[in-house]
Amino acid sequence: MEIDTGIARADRETIAAGLARLLADSYSLYLKTHNYHWNVEGPQFNTLHRMFEDQYTELATAVDEIAERIRALGVKAPGSYSAFTGLTAIAEGSGEESAEEMIRQLAIGQETVVRTAREAFPAADDAHDEPTADLLTQRMQIHEKNAWMLRSMLA
């Protein structure tokens, strides 16, 4: 059945492509944050272990919301490591980093997700796709706050 929600197919595909990059970055950051949650060590262990858990839990919900928005636009959502690898701008973490480096890397990752969401915004705005614009705005707000909290730990 053809989708008729007032957004042209080409616009839906362009918006979905931006959301696919956001999904890949979000999933990659989820995995990196979970890795750091498992492997963090040092005097800040308890604080960081809990903070990282809060952040990866929130990201787990976010990837589902992003993927479902892509599907609502009538496009298949990427869902494999190989697809994400080709789309993400998030560098992998080994889990061997110091606690301070983990914090730094996650702050960079949070800011990367903000930039990816911001890059996807004009296509949604131009097509008057308010649900996607709202999703992108929420993602930027959450990731900007997380980046600030992580940077504050390095001050």
N, C-alpha and C positions, 0 to 999 in steps of 0.2 A: 504494500500500500504506500503510495507516495505521501511524503510529509508536506503539509500545507499549514505552516505556523506563521507565515509572513516573512520568513527569511529564505532568500534564494539558495538553491543547492550549492552554488559556487561559494557563497558567503559562509554557509554552514561548514563546508569542507575547509575553508581557510581558517575559520574559528577553531574547528576540531584539530587542525594541524598545530596551532598554538597551544591548545589544551593538551595535545599528545606530548609536546615538549615539557609542559608543566607536570604532567603525570610522570614522565620519565625522571625529571629532576626530583619530584616529591618522593617517588619510590626509591630512588638512589640515596636520597638523604635519609629516608626511613631506615634503609639497610645499614648505612654508615652509622647512624645514631644508635641503632640496636647493637651493632658491633661494639661501639664504644661503651655502651651500657654494660655489656658483658665483660669487657676487658680493661676498664679504667682501674687504676691503682693510685695509691698515695693518700696523703692526709685529707684530701677532699673527697675521698671515695664515696661516702654515704650521700653527701650533697649532690655530687655529680651523677651517681648511680640513679638517684631518684629523679633528678632533672632530666636526664637523658630518657628515662622511662616515660615521663610525662610527654616529652617531645615526640618520641617514636609512636606512642599511643595516639596522639593527636594526628600524626601523619598517616597512620593506618586508616583512620576514618577519612582523611582528606583524599587519599588515593581512590577510595571507593566513590566519593562524591564527584571527583574530577572525571573518572572513567564513565560514570553514569551520565554525566553531562555530555560527554562525547557521544555516547550511544543515543541520547535524546535528540542530538543533532543529526542522527541517521548515519553515523560513521562508526566503523569498528575501532575499538580502543586497543592500543598496543598492550600486550600483556606478557611478554617474554623478556628474559634477560638480554637476549641479542637485540630485540627491538629497543629496549631501554638504553642499551649501550650506544646504539646509533643516534639516539636523541638527546641524551643527557649532557649537561655541562658540569655535573658534580663529579669530582675526582674521588676514586675509591679510597677508603682508609684500610690500613692493615690491622689495626688493633694493637700494634706495637708502639704507637705514639705515646709520648708523655701525656699526663692529664692536661697540662697547659696546652700542648699542641692539639689535643682532641678538641678542647674548647675553641681554640683558634680556627681549626678546620670546620667545625660545626657552624661557627659564626659566618665564615665564608660561604658555607653551603646554604645557610638561611638567606643570606643576601643574594646568592645566585638564584634561588627560587623567586625572590621578590622581583629581580630583573626579568626573569622569564615570564612571570605573570604580567608585569608591566608591558613587556613587548607584545603579549597576546591581546592586551586591552583594546588598542585602536580598532582591530577588526571587529570585535564584539560591539564596540561603541558605534562604529560606522553602520553596522547592520541593525542597530537598535535591538541587540540581543541582551536585554536587561538581566535575564537569569545568569548568563555567563559573566556579564560585567559585575554583577553582585558577587558571584563566586570568586572572581579574580580579586575584587576589592577585599573580600574577607581573607583570602590567602595572603595578600600583601600585608594586611594589618597584623595577622598572626605571625608571619615570618619576620617582619620588621621588629616586633616586640621580642621574639625569641633571639634575634641577632643582638638586640640591645642588651638583653639579660646576659647572654654569653660574653659579649664584649666587656660588660661591667665586671665580670669575674676576672678579667685580665688586667684591669686598671690597678 
